[in-house]
């Protein structure tokens, strides 16, 4: 499957003082890749933003492509992980809460559990 991660409030929390990767991001991507899926990262803020965040947080080894959040994106998403419920309804996937920078956040564990329940991990 083509699994798409959103950036802002999904993978990272960014404010004027910080740029924090959501806990469990490395583990989530490692497990998804190990199960044979493709990982893409996209953002409505644009591809350069995605590239910057992926490089900054050491995610490059797992990421197969980076895109602007364009509905004509290729390959087409099979499963998205996003804090925007509207987009999760549209594409299918798992909706996470908006990441606010908390160290005890476990939303990616829940996303992995969803993928496991669906038989994808
Ligand atoms: Mg978002």
Boltz pocket constraint, residues with backbone or C-beta under 6 A from the ligand:
constraints:
  - pocket:
      binder: B
      contacts: [[A, 6], [A, 7], [A, 8], [A, 9], [A, 10], [A, 82], [A, 83], [A, 84]]
      max_distance: 6.0
